[in-house]
């Protein structure tokens, strides 16, 4: 079984997918984290974000894996927290817009889903990575609600940032994600649309479980 979830930053995709995965015995694969790992590798190796050839080369050699306890490893190092900084988020949006990089990442993501029932979330999972997924969802929320959520998450992780900075960052990310030449974020008639703005996490989880029958 493949459950695919798309949606903008801060819509709750990651949190919801993890919980649904745990409750429904599905392997949770954070596809956005694969791009974040590449962005982190690019930044740590001082690769110019305008040097597409160098970024593509890094993408072709990247080693990313996920564990059942929802941790992300880059070259066998736990980078679960490091890939969530605003700097990495900004760089991830840029590297993910390179067509050849997306080819490498999509291939990686598909290989990850070869041997398990999975739940994947990202920006183009229902449209590009797994257009034939068994179940497709689009999670959404208002810009203010998404900014508040990200602000609280950053506080919990000890990341300093202002609410206005986060809101601006999310607005810029939304625009970039929706206007990419390849793998842009979009809504389709095949997706089950869920506005999570005024819903609790448990309510969203149960809504998805009803649809997939688990």
C-alpha positions in Angstrom: 0.0 0.0 0.0 1.2 3.5 -0.8 -0.4 6.5 0.9 0.7 9.8 -0.6 0.3 13.2 1.1 1.0 16.6 -0.4 0.6 20.1 1.0 2.4 23.3 1.8 4.9 24.0 4.5 3.4 23.8 8.0 0.2 22.1 7.0 0.9 19.2 9.3 2.0 16.6 6.8 5.0 15.4 8.7 3.4 15.1 12.1 0.2 13.5 10.7 2.1 11.1 8.5 4.3 9.9 11.3 1.3 9.1 13.5 -0.7 7.5 10.7 2.3 5.4 9.9 2.6 4.2 13.5 -1.1 3.5 13.9 -1.5 1.8 10.5 1.8 -0.1 10.4 3.1 2.0 7.4 6.7 3.0 6.9 6.9 6.8 7.1 9.2 8.3 4.4 9.7 12.1 4.6 10.6 12.9 1.0 11.2 16.6 1.8 13.9 15.4 4.2 15.8 14.0 1.2 16.1 17.4 -0.3 16.9 18.9 3.1 19.7 16.4 3.4 21.1 17.5 0.1 20.8 21.1 1.0 22.6 20.5 4.3 25.4 18.6 2.4 25.7 21.5 -0.1 25.9 24.1 2.7 28.4 22.1 4.8 30.6 21.6 1.8 30.5 25.3 0.9 29.0 24.5 -2.5 27.6 27.6 -4.3 23.8 27.4 -4.5 24.2 28.7 -8.1 26.6 25.9 -9.1 24.1 23.4 -10.5 26.7 20.9 -11.7 28.2 20.6 -8.2 24.8 20.2 -6.6 23.8 17.6 -9.2 27.0 15.7 -8.5 26.3 15.8 -4.7 22.8 14.5 -5.4 24.1 11.6 -7.4 26.2 10.4 -4.4 24.0 11.2 -1.5 23.3 8.6 1.2 20.0 9.1 3.0 18.1 6.7 5.1 15.1 6.7 7.5 14.5 4.6 10.6 11.4 3.3 12.2 11.7 5.8 15.0 11.4 8.6 12.4 15.0 9.7 12.4 16.9 10.9 9.3 20.5 9.9 8.6 22.9 11.6 6.1 26.0 9.6 5.6 25.1 7.6 8.7 24.9 10.7 10.9 21.6 11.7 12.6 20.7 15.0 11.1 17.0 15.0 12.1 17.3 18.4 13.8 20.0 20.0 11.6 17.9 19.8 8.5 15.0 21.8 10.1 16.8 25.2 10.3 15.5 28.2 8.2 18.8 28.2 6.3 18.5 24.6 5.2 14.8 25.2 4.4 15.7 28.0 2.0 18.5 26.0 0.4 16.3 23.0 0.0 13.8 25.0 -2.0 16.6 26.0 -4.4 18.3 22.7 -4.9 14.9 20.9 -5.3 14.1 23.2 -8.3 16.9 21.6 -10.3 15.4 19.0 -12.7 18.3 16.6 -12.6 18.4 16.7 -8.8 14.7 15.8 -8.7 15.4 12.8 -10.9 17.9 11.5 -8.4 15.7 12.2 -5.4 12.5 10.7 -7.0 14.5 7.6 -7.9 15.7 7.4 -4.3 12.2 7.9 -2.9 10.7 5.2 -5.1 13.4 2.7 -4.2 12.6 3.4 -0.5 9.0 2.2 -1.1 9.9 -1.0 -2.9 9.5 -3.4 -0.1 7.1 -2.0 2.4 3.6 -0.5 2.8 4.5 3.2 3.1 3.2 6.6 3.8 5.0 9.4 2.0 4.6 13.2 2.3 6.0 16.0 0.3 5.2 18.5 -2.4 4.6 16.3 -5.5 4.1 12.8 -4.1 0.6 12.4 -5.5 1.4 13.9 -8.8 5.0 12.9 -9.7 6.6 10.4 -7.3 3.6 8.1 -7.0 0.8 9.2 -9.4 -0.7 5.7 -9.0 -0.7 5.7 -5.2 -3.5 3.8 -3.6 -4.6 6.9 -1.6 -3.9 10.6 -2.2 -4.3 13.5 0.2 -3.7 17.2 0.2 -3.4 18.7 3.6 -3.7 22.5 4.0 -4.0 25.2 6.6 -4.2 29.0 6.7 -0.9 31.0 6.5 -1.3 32.3 10.0 -1.9 28.8 11.4 1.0 27.4 9.6 3.3 30.1 10.8 2.2 29.6 14.4 2.8 25.9 14.2 6.3 26.4 12.8 7.1 29.0 15.5 6.1 26.6 18.3 8.1 23.8 16.7 11.2 26.0 16.5 10.8 27.0 20.2 10.7 23.3 21.2 13.8 22.6 19.2 15.7 25.7 20.5 15.7 27.4 17.1 15.5 31.2 17.4 13.1 32.9 14.9 10.4 35.5 15.0 6.8 34.8 14.0 7.0 37.4 11.2 10.2 35.9 9.8 8.6 32.5 9.7 5.4 33.8 8.0 7.5 35.6 5.4 9.6 32.5 4.8 6.5 30.3 4.4 4.9 32.8 2.0 8.1 32.7 -0.1 8.3 29.0 0.1 4.6 28.6 -1.0 5.3 30.8 -4.1 8.4 28.9 -5.0 6.8 25.5 -4.5 3.8 26.3 -6.6 5.8 27.9 -9.5 8.5 25.3 -10.0 9.1 24.0 -13.5 9.3 20.5 -12.2 7.5 18.9 -9.3 5.4 21.9 -8.3 2.9 21.7 -5.5 -0.7 21.5 -6.8 -4.2 20.3 -6.0 -6.0 17.8 -8.1 -9.4 16.2 -8.2 -7.9 12.8 -7.2 -6.7 14.1 -3.8 -8.8 14.0 -0.7 -8.5 17.7 0.5 -8.3 18.3 4.3 -8.1 21.8 5.8 -6.4 21.2 9.1 -6.6 24.9 10.3 -9.2 24.2 13.0 -8.7 20.5 13.5 -6.7 18.7 16.1 -4.0 16.2 15.2 -6.1 13.3 16.3 -9.0 14.5 14.1 -6.9 14.7 11.0 -5.4 11.3 11.7 -8.8 9.7 12.1 -10.0 11.3 8.9 -7.2 9.8 7.0 -7.6 6.4 8.7 -11.3 6.4 7.6 -10.4 6.9 4.0 -7.6 4.2 3.9 -9.6 1.8 6.0 -7.0 1.1 8.7 
